[in-house]
Amino acid sequence: MLGRAAGGALGRWAVVVLVVLVGCLLLSGKANAENPAQGYVHTLSSIEEWGNITRNGGSVLETGRSTKFLVDLRAVGPRGTVYFVNSQAPGNSQRYHYYFAERYLPDFDMDLEEFNAAAYYKNKLFYVGTLQTYSVGQQSYLAIQFYPSDLVAEKQLADALRLLSGAIKMSGFVGMQLAFVATGEQQTVATIGPLLAQMDIVPLTLQDVVGGLTYAALVKGMTIGYLRMNPTAPTRRDIVVLDELPLELSVVAGVVTTRFQDSNSHIALKSAERGTPDAFFKSATNDPRFIALRDKPVKLVVHSDLLKLTAVTEQELKEYYAQQANSSEGPIIHMQYDANQRQMLSYDKMCGPRSDNQQSALYKQAAQCLNTTAAFGSKAANLAFLAHPLALGRVTDESVRPPPPSVVRGYNLTPLGFGVPFAIYVDFLAANPTLTARIKALQVILNNNTLAEALDANPALKAAKIAEIQALFYNGTFPPVHLKRIFQAAKDDLSSVVGRKKKLKLKFRSSASAEDIEGFNGAGLYNSYAAKIDLSGPPPDPATPTNCSLDVTADKMHPASIECAVKGVYASLYNERAIEERRFARIGGGIVMALAAVPGYDSESAIVANAVVVTKIQGAGAAPLAGYTFSVEADNQLVTNPPPGTHAEMTWANTPLPNDTTLTTVRFAKPYPDQPERTSRVLSDTVLFDVLQLVERIDIAHCNVKAGEPNWDCDSLPYVPDRKLSLDLELKFLENGHYLFKQVREFTG
């Protein structure tokens, strides 16, 4: 709470510096070399001075250099004393405005609450914010920015910009333009435009910044590999340069994209999870240096404000990967799971009986939901948690007080359905000994770096082994008793969804032992497949195994039966990207698949929007903001893996205090490649605030359940910026106005 309230800074933006490739702006001043103890300066006269007190950013939207400012408006001393914080000096006094004021301002005796009221609201004694460098197109800017929820009025803004611009001698910042970037929609310049023009300050919006961004470091680091331009089949030793964001990307050495990446995209999340460098560089495929090094061994270094690309020798590449192999030789991770649970359970029953609605009993029930991960996997267990009254509940939870959101709204906010446990997969393998033997043989190779490298060197053999295993899944014998149990579970739990329709679209989603776990989220690794079943007919009872097949183009299993849909999900455990991701994470045992079965998301009404919500602000940087990140796309377009030529909206819900939320849209959505970017948000403010309220409830409930009881730390979680653990939620918006939370998982990215 303390760190959040004192933070007062927005995410940073990029100054593009591509060493050897692009020479935009290179800072060369030494960090505080003359006076390490100095915590601030009153004026800035040159780029060199700027380099002495600023720091590089550290996130997708913090890729330039930045520092904080504080203007003291109190009667003591000269009115409007400007302080530019030395961000290179150590301690909280250089990171948080409150601690800076406490240490350096004369006659300062405010507590935190008093300071916040005097800095971020209407009756100001201080102007506080951030100076940030970034580029829009070919122009470099030195930007003045306030906290997104700062209620700075236009008259106050004009005064602040006058004082700050008077303390910055722009003649020493050759080639740069002073700017003001509005970070909150309440920060307007409608009546002060002429004043800004007189001060030579350019007003910009976040959309202006993102639209002109040409470089961003998503994952910083160094790697060596072969530079490949838009490869069709990249390998672990390739540094790939991509003009489009692919729906799937297996393990590679590094990534550079010429399209801006959403921080919630699978590429960004996977790169962060792997620790492999990832950057957006708009002109990479046309840059002469990249072209000259195409298909050659190179060293890529991604810094927050620059990207370095240099040639290396074949010997240097070999030595690098030999060292990588030695350093990665750690113990093989064997996933633990419960193979004794053979009963299909609805999400409501996973939490135990709901006969006792006392708060203490509810917390025990919710904890039981999460504990079913051992038998049903995290995805199914988390759906059970969402359906619990402490989270969203069901419309049938009328006796719970206070009533959960589903009761209040009169519809279920999370899907009905059931889990298919790991034991069913284990029994399937037992019925197919040849398949089991092939899997074991492949895993022996994957668990040995030398053997795995040899297999990598023979792509055709590797592909053949994978194809053989998947074919054995598709054509394997499925124990008939389990098919009947799955059918019966659908009939018991989902008959109400079918209504007068004859057939149910039943979707089987992966809930693997190596998925949605700490340090390995497995996002996008495994496939989901649907079956169309007649619940009024007899259960499946195949006398012989069904020969199933995958339509790769349509990504559908044929026939669309329970048996083939389940086999398809099982087989996706051994697609190449899943194999490589687990190998990279050293997961080499206990790899099994459970299933989360849900009706088609459009069973009730057409889908009009999709969203991903992360319970932290993505890309806010070294002085993070408290709040939530919404990635939203119109219609039923994908958010995490957008089709070429499209991108999702990114909106920050900044929550500095209860009932004090500001929405800031960083980028509007572009749902279709042949249509322009939208000029407004996909969802109304009313809907966003309503969803935010539900997400906060889930967030707090999850924290309390993990803690074992309600506690104050969990209640304050939405207002804490430096969160170690967050949640990642996906939801759909239906044409009839309903929301559907389709999944939640822990997020540590």
N, C-alpha and C positions, 0 to 999 in steps of 0.2 A: 504493500500500500504506500509506504513511504517513498520507495524508489519511483513508483509510478507518478505520484502527485508532483514530485519535484522534477520530473524528466524534462518537460517543456521543449520538445524538439520534434521536427518532422523528418521523415526519411530523406535521404540524400539523393542527388542526381549526378549524372556522369559528366566529367570532362573526358573527352576521348583522347587517349594518348596511346597510340600503337607504335611502340619503339621500332625503328627501322622502317616501319610501314607508313605511319601517319605521324606528322610532326605538328600536332595542334598546340599543346601547352605542356611544358615539362618543368616541374617545380624543382629547384636545385638548392634552396636554402637549407642550412643545417638546422636540425631540431634543437632549439634552445641552447645552442653551443655557448653563447656568451654569459647567460644568466639562468642557470637551471632552476633557481628558486622563484623566478618571476611567474606569477599566476595570471597576468593579464597585461594588455596594452590599451592605451586610450585612443590610439589612431593607427591606421594602416596606410602605408605610403607606397608599397610595392609588392610585386609578386614574391620577392624574396622574403619580405617580412611576413607575408601570408603563409609561406611555406614553413616559417619558423614556429607558428602557433597552431597549425591545423593538422588534422589527421586524415588518413584515407578512410573511406567508408568500408563497409563490410557486409553488403547484402545486395540483392538484385536491384534495388532502387537506391543504393547508397554507394555510388562508385566514383564520386569526385572527392574533393577535400572539403572539410567543413570545420567550423567551430561555432561556439555559442556567443551570443551577445546579451548584455544586460544594460539597460538604461535606467539610471536612478533618478526619479522625478521628485523625490522628497525635498523638503525645505533645507535640509542640512547640505552644506556645500553648494556648488554651482548647480542650478536646476538643469537636469538633463545630462548628467555625467555619464559618458559612454564607456563601457567596459567590453573589450573583446577578450574572451576567455582563452587562455593558453591551454589548448586541448592536449598538448604533449606532456604537460606536467602531470604527476601522479595524483591519485586520490579522488574521492567523490566530489570534492569542491570544484574539480575541473569537468565533471560529468553532469552534475545536477545544479540547476540554477539556485535552488534554495541553499544548498551547502556552500555554493560560491558566495552568495550574499552573506551568509553567516560568518564566513571566514574573512572576507575582504571589505565589506561595506562598513563605513563608519556609523556608529550609533544604531546598529541593527539589533533588535531584540524581539523580532517576531517569531511566533511558532509557525509550523508548516502550514496549518490551515489559514492563518492570517496572511502569510505570504502568497499562497495560491489565490486568495480572494483579491489581493492587491496587484497580482500579476496577470491573471488570465480572464478576469471578469471586467465589468464596465467601469467601476471606480478604481482607476489604476494609479498606483504609485511607482510601478515599474513597467517597462516594456522589455519583454524577454522573447528570445527566439534563436534562430540559427542563420548563419551565413554559409552558403553552399555554392560550389562551382559546378557547372554542368554545361552541356552543349545542346542547342537546338539547331539542327541542320549544320551550317558552317559557322554559326555564331557561338562564341563562348560567353557565358554569363557569370557574374558574381551576384548571387540571388539573396535577397532578404526574405526570410520566411518566419511565420509565427506558428505556434502550436495549432493543430487543426480545430480544436474546440475553443480557441481564444476568441473572446467576444470583442475584439478590437473594432471600434467604430471608425467610420471613414475620417472624421476629424482627428481622432487619435492616431490613425494610421498615417495621415499626412504629417503629423507632428513627429512621429517615430522615424519616418523615412527622412524627414528634414535633418533630424539630429544624427542619424546614422550616416547619411550620405555626406554630411559635413565632416565626419570623422574618417572618411575613406577618400584618399586622394587617387582618383581613378586614372590620373596621368601616369601613375606607376604601374598600372595594370594594362599594359599595351595589348590591344586587340580584344579587350573584354568590355562588356556592357553591363552596367548596374541594372538590376531588375528586382521586381517584387513578384513573388509567386504566391498566389492565394491558395492556401492548403485546406481551407474550410469554406463551404459555400456561403457562409455568412460574412466572409471577408471580401467586401466589395470595394470598387473604386469609381462607382458611377458618378459621384459629384466632385471627385478630386483629380480627374484626368488631366486638366490643364496644369495643376500644381505638379503632378508627376512629370509632365513634359518639361516644365521649367527646371526641374531637378535632374533632367535627363535620366529618368528611371522608367524602364519598360515594364508594364504590367503583363503578367503571364498567368495562365492557368495550368493545372496539372496535366490537362489534356494536351496543351501546347508542348509541355515538356516531354511527355511520353511519345507524342507524335513525331518529335524531332530527335528522339534519342538514337544515337548511332552506336553506342557501346554500353554493355552492362556485364558485370562479372556476377554470375549466379553462384558458382562454386570456385573459390580461389584455389590455386595449387599449381604444381608442376608435373608434367608427364612427358614421356618420350614415345614416339610411335611413327607409323607411316601416315603421311598426310593424304587423306582420301577425300575427293570432292564428290559429294552425292553418291556414295557407293550403294550398290544393291545388296551386298552381303558382307558387311563389315566384320572384322575379327577383333579379338581382345587387344591386339597390338596396333589398331588403327585409331588415329585421331581424325574424326569425321567432321567435314564441313557440309552443312545441310541448308539448302534453300527452303525446304519445307519441313515441318515438324512431323515425323512419321508416327503412325499409330503405335508401332512397336519398334523398340531399339534394344538389341541385346547388349551385353557388356562390351564396352569399347574403352580405349585408353583416355579419350577426351572428346569433348563436343564443342563445336563452334557453329552457331546458327546465324543465318542472315535475317531471320524473322525473330521479333521479340518474343521471348518465352514468358508465359504466365508462371508465377512462382508456384502454382499448384499443378502445373503440367507434369505428366509422367516423366518427361525427360529431366526436368529440373529436380523432381523428387528423387528419381533414381540416381542422378549424378551426386546429389547431396548424400544419399544413403551410401553410395559406393566410395565417396570421397574422391571422385575423379573430376578434373577441371571441366568447367562448363561456362561458356560465355556467349553473349550475343554481340556480334560484330557485323553491322549492316552491309558492309561492302566486301566481305571476306572473299567471296567467289570471283570478284572482279579485281581484287587487289593484285598488283604485279608480283609482290613478294610471295603471296600464297600460290599464284599460278606457277612461279618459278620452282617452288618446292613441292609441287604436286607429285604424289606417289613416291616421295623420297623420305628417308628417316629424318625427323625433326624433333626439336625440343619446344614444347609449348608451356609458357608460364602465364597464368591468368592472375593479374593483380586487380585490386579494386578499381584503379584508375588507369591501368595500361595493360596491354597484351603484348608479350614478346614471342616471336617465332624465329628460331634459328636452326640452321642445318646441323646435323650430327652425322657421325659415321656409322656404318653397319656394325662395327665393333662396339661402339658406345651403346648402340641399341641393345646388342646382345648382352653386354655387361649389365645394363640397367635391368633387363628382364631376369637375368640370373640372380641379381640382388633381390628383385621383387619376389622371385620364387623362394629364395631362402628366408626372407622376412615373413612370407605368408605361410610357412610351414608350421602351422600351429595345430592344436588338437582338432579333430573332426567333431563337429557339433551333432549330437544325436537328439532329435526332437522327442520329447516325452508325450505320451498320449494314453488314453484309457481305451483299451480294445474290448472291454467287457460289456459296455452299454450297447445293446442291440435294438432297443425300442426306439421307434420314431417318437419324438416329442414335439408338440406344438410349442411355439415361443412362450405362450402363456404358462404352460405347464413346466417349462424348464426352471422356473423360479419357485416351484413348489406351490402348495395350495394357498389361496388368498382368503382363507377363512378369518384370519386375524388381521385387522386393519390398524392396529396400534402402530405408532411410529417405529418402535424398536423392532417389531416383527417385520415391518416393511423393509427396513434396512437389511435384516437377515435374508429376506426373500431376494432382494436386489443383489446382494452379495452372492447368493446361490446362482442367480442368472449368470454372472460372470465366471463363476467356478465351473460351469458346464463346458468351458473352453476345452478342458481335458478330453471330453468325449465328443464334442460337436464342433470344435474349432472356434476361433474368435469371431468370425463373421456371424455365425448363427447365434452364439452366446450374446453378442452385442445387440442383435435384433431382439432377443429376449429382454435384455436390459431396457431398450427403448420402449418396449410394450409394457414395462412395469409402471405402476402408478407414481413412483417417485420421479420418473422421467416423463413420458407422454401418456401412458396408460391406455386403456381401452374404453369404448363407450359403455361397456358393461360394468365399469368400476364405480357405479353410482354411490356405493356405500362408503367410499374412501373420502375422508375429510382432511384438508380441503379437496374438492374434486379435481382430478388430473385434467390436463388440457383436452384430451379426447372427449371426455364427458362434457366439458364446457362447450366445445365446438359441435358436438353431436355427430362426430365421425372419427374413425380410427386414423391417427396421424402417422402410423407406421404399419407396414404390411402384416396381414395375417400370414400364417404359414407354419412350417415345421422344419426341424433339423433331422438330417440323415447322418447317423454317427459314423465315426472312423471304423467301427467294427464291421460295417457292411462292406467297406473297401477291403479290409483285411480278409473277409470271407470270399470276396470276389477273386482276390489273388490266390487264395487257397484252392479255388475251383479251377484255376488256370496255371498249372505248374510251369509250363513253358514260358509264359509271360513273366512269372516270378523269377525264373532263372535268368532271363534276358536282362531284367531290371537289376538284379544283383551283380551280374557281370559288368554292366555299364557303370554301376556305382563304384565297383572296385577300381575301375580305370579313373573315374572322376576324382576319387579320393587320393590318388597318387599323382603328384604334379608331373613327374616324368612321363608316366603313361598318358596323362591328359594332354600334355604338350604334343606328344607323338600323335594322338588322335586329332588334335587341332590341325596338325600338318597334313592331314588327309581328309579334307572336308567331305569328299564323296562317301568315304567309309563312315564318317560320323553321321551324315544325313541318313545313310542306309540303316544304321543301327537305330536311330530315332524313329524312322518310318516303320521299321519292323515292330518296335515296341508299341507304337500307336495302333498299327493294324491288329496286333494281338489284343489290344483293348477293345477295338471296334467289333471284333469277331469272337470275343471271348464268351464263355458260359457265365451267365448271370444267375445266381441261385434263385429259383422261382419263388421261394418263400419270401425273399426280400422284396421282389417286385410286387408281390401281393400286399406286403406291409406298407410299402410306399404308396400304392394306390389307395389303400384303406386310410392312411393318414391324410391324403388329399381329400378323400370323401368326408372324413370326420371333421376336418378343420376348414375346408374351403368350399363346401357346398353352398354356403350363403353368398359367396362371391359370384357363383355361376348364375344364380337366379333362373330366369327362363331360358337362358342359353343352354344348348345341349353340350357344348364342349368348353373345357377349361384350358386356358393357356397357362401352363405350369412351368415356371422358370427355375432351373436348378443352378445356383450360384456356388462357386468354389468357397470352401471354408477349410482350407488346408492347415496342416500342422505347421507348415512354413509359410505363414501369411498373417498379416496384422499382428505381429509380435514385436517385442522390444528389439530395436536395431535392424528389423527386417520387415517392412510392411507388405512386400510382395504385390504392390499395386499394379494391376494390369498384366500380371504374369499368366494367370490362368483364365480359362474361358468359361462362359456361361452359355447354357443351351436350354431351349424350351421344348416342351412336349405339349401336344394337344390331345386331351383325353376326355372321354365321355364318362362322367361320374355315374350316369344312370345305367351304364352297361356293366358287363362282368369284368373282374380284375384280369390283368394279363397273366397268362399261364402258358408260356411258350414250351412246346415239346422239344424244340431244338433251339440253339442260340440264334438270335437275329443277327444277320450280317449287316452291320451299320456302316455308314459312310459319311464322310465330311465333305460338304460342298464348300470348298475353300473360298470361293468368290462371295457367296452369300453368307458364309460363316454360320451354316445351319447343319444340323445332323439329320440324316435321312435313314429310315422314316422318322417322323417327329413323335416317337413313342417315349415312354418313361425309360425303357431300357436303353435306347440309343442316346437320349439326352444325358443320362447319368454316365454312360460309357464315354461320351464326348468330354464331359468335365473331368472324369478320371484320367483320360488320355492326355489332357492338357498339363498334367503334372510333368509330362516328359516332352513338352515342346522345347525347342532349343533355347529360347530366351529364359525359360524357367530353370532349365538345367544350368545355364551359365550364371544366372544370378545366384542360385544356391551355391554353386561351386565357388563363386567369388566371396560369398559369406562363410565358406567352410561348412555349410550344412550338408552333411553326407550320410545321415541316418535318421530313422524315424519319420520318413517322408510319406505321409498318408493323406488321404482326402476325405473330408466330411462335406456335407452339402447343406446349403441354406435354400429351402424351397419356398417360393413366393408366387402368388398369381401375377400375371402380366400387369405392369404398372399402369397401363391404360385400360384396365378392365372396367374401371368406374367411369372414366372420362378421358378425353384426349389430353395429351401432354402439351403444355404451352411454354414451359421453360424448365431448364435444369440449373442446379446450383451446387457448388461445393462451398462449405463454410469451414474455415479453420479458426479455432478459438485463440488466435493471436493475430497481430497485424504482421503480415508477411512483407519483409523488405523494409521495415522501419529503421533498422540499423543499430548502430552502437548505443544510441540512447533511445531505446525502443518505446513505442506507444502501447498503451493498454487498449485492448479491443479485439475486433474480429475482422477477418478478411472474407469477403463475399466474392466468389467468382461465378458469374451468372451468364447464361446463354439463352437466347430466345428459341422458341419452338422446342423441338426435341434434339437440338444440336448438342454435340459433345462439348464438355468443358475441359476435362483433363487431357484429352487427345483430340484437339480441334482439327477438323478437315483442312486441307491446304487452302490458304486464302481466307481463313476465318480466324477469329479469336474471341475469347470471352471477355465480358466486362469485369473489371476489378474495382470493387468498392470497399473502402475501409469504414468500419463502424468504430470510431474512437470513443472509448468509455472511460474518461478520467475519473468520474464520480457517478454514483447512482443517479439515475434520472437526468443525466447530463451527457447525452450521446450526440455526436456529430457524424454525419455521413459525408464521406469524401470520395468521389469517383475519380480514380486515377486514370482509367481508360474505359471508353464505351465499347460495347460489343459490336462485332462485325459477324453476323450470323451466316452470311452467304458470300462466296467469293466474287460473285458478279454484282454485288450491291455495296453501296458505300457504308462506312461505319455509322452506327446510330449516333444521334445527337442527344439522346436522353437515356435514362436507365431503363433496363428491361422491366423491372418490378417497381411498383409505386412505393413511395416512402412509407405509406401505411403498411404495406405488406412486408417491407424490409424490417421495420420496427417490430412488427408482430412476430416475424420469424426470429429476430434477434432475442425477443423475450423468451421464446421457446428454447433457443439454443443456450441461453444463459441458464435456464432451468436444468437442461440436460447436463451442462458443464458442471454446475454446482452439485447436482445429484451424483454424478459420476465420481467427483472428488470425495464427497461424503461417504459414498459406498466403499471406495477404496480405503478410506481412513477408518471405516468401521462404525462411524457415528457422525452426527452433524457437528461441525466445528466452524469457528469464526474464519479461519484461514480459507475454507472453501467458499463461504459466503462472499468473501472479498475477492475471489479469484478473477472475476471479470474485469477488475480494476487494477490488476497486476501486470506490468509489462514483461518482466524477466521470468517468464514461465519456463520451467524445465520440461513440463509435459502438457501437451495440448490435445485437443480432439479434432478430428477431421470428419465432417458429416457431409453426406450427399443427400439431396432431396429433389423431388420433382414437384412442379406446380401444374395443377390440372385445370382444364377449361371451366369446370364447375366451381372454381374458387378454392378447392381443397389443396392442402399440402400433403406430401407423402415423404417422410424421412426414410430413405431406403437403406441407409447404413451409417454406422458410426465406428470409428476406430481411434486408438491412441496414435498420436502424432508427435514425433520428436525432431522433425526436420527444422 
